[in-house]
Amino acid sequence: MRRGIKIMGKLFGTDGIRGVVGENLTADLAFRTGKAIAAVLKEEKGRKPVITIGKDTRISSDMLESALIAGICSVGGDVMPFGVLPTPAVAYLTVLKGADAGIVISASHNPYEHNGIKVFNEKGYKLPDAIEEQVEEKILTDIYPAATHGEIGVLRHGLRQSREAYIDHLAGTIEGDLSGLRVLVDCSNGASSATAPELFGRFRCFCDFIHREPDGVNINDGCGSTHLKSLSEGVVAGGYDLGIAFDGDADRCLLVDETGHTIDGDKVMAVCGADLRRHGKLSGNAIVATVMSNLGLHEYCRKEGIELVCTAVGDRHVLEKMLECGYAIGGEQSGHTIFREYATTGDGELTALQFLQALRRSGKRASELASCCPQYPQELINVAVSHVPGVKDAIMQDPTLRHAIAQMEQELAGKGRVLIRPSGTEALIRVMVEAKTTEVARKVAEDLADLIKILSEKIQF
């Protein structure tokens, strides 16, 4: 096992392989990953596999892409590089092109120094755990049969036609036009910069764009779905009907109403779920959310007679439940919304179009439309802990923390809730508290965060 691999432990987290480029995510690791993915597929298919690759706008994405391509070709896989495209575009095009897998190089909403490698199968879904384990084993053992002579892989091109096909698909998911709407779109200096202008330009609405000039290091920097201030101010100052914000790889979308207030994923699901039901498309009369969804969404669904099905955090769990039960819509409060009829993963641009369609049909202002779903005050604190494997698990299992959580929940007495969970992609433990007042939520969250910091300092490996 080579230096740089051993310290990482399990390579695949909840959303692929993540890390800081040059530290725990290197060109060598990307090269090995490309080899491993192609080798596993070659064994499974019994032939030369075809693998698509897309990336976001980070300065490191070109380097990682080159390493992945070299790795894939070296063991006899062909590569179809799409260049800069949103994550959901790669998932869609992998299926459309009949490829055996798709790779996305992105760290989503994280800062530019981070990056990641996530993989879709031939159906556009994230790799099953069993396949990830096979890939991981090959990466760690570094044993691959090298291709020679005519077996070496090649590149297959066709970027522009592929991008157009994806935009055509998105544009075809809504009926009628969006005339009369004034929209401001924040591309987060990320992947949506390559698709959003042309996509929204196809509709009869007035649309302006901000943060659509990526330079490799400004992705998610004070902009996008994790930094809504500039979008909110721009919407109010410009008299727009709606603000739309994507994250770096455009699989998430958060919105801002005409007054500058945030419309989060819970409210998006409430609005779009109601619109689907009005048009007979809310299969199972249900919305799939996660345990992180606000109590307000629970209250809305009870009032409207809609079943709210909650899963563990992560779009993988949401999608699994949607596929299992045939549900039409699901997602996360963070803006990762899945419309099963049109996509196999969360798609920010698709979400924006679906909400705009509901807004246009309603004839209401965005603030009025989203007010159907109340929102309890929520406090979220991300507590940084050691990167050493096992620390997060040890903290979560500590009896002192378990007792404190139980005590806080008893004090809230049904008027709020506590949720503490380790991040699947970062060295963080997330503390989320909801209560009737912001003051109570903040006090409980801060007390629990302080306890986690103390436990983190005590735990040594």
Secondary structure, DSSP 8 states (H G I E B T S, - for coil): --TTTGGG-S--BTTBEEEEBTTTB-HHHHHHHHHHHHHHHHHHHSS--EEEEEE-S-TTHHHHHHHHHHHHHHTT-EEEEEEE--HHHHHHHHHHTT-SEEEEE--TTS-TTEEEEEEEETTSSB--HHHHHHHHHHHHHT------GGGS--B---HHHHHHHHHHHHHTTS-S--TT-EEEEE-TTSGGGGTHHHHHTTSSSEEEEES----SS-TTSS-GGG--HHHHHHHHHHT-SEEEEE-TTSS-EEEE-TTS-EE-HHHHHHHHHHHHHHTT--GGGEEEEETTS-HHHHHHHHHHT-EEEEE-SSHHHHHHHHHHHT-SEEE-TTS-EEETTT-SS--HHHHHHHHHHHHHHHTS-HHHHHTTS----EEEEEEE---STTHHHHHHT-HHHHHHHHHHHHHHTTS-EEEEEE-SSSSEEEEEEE-SSHHHHHHHHHHHHHHHHHHHHH---
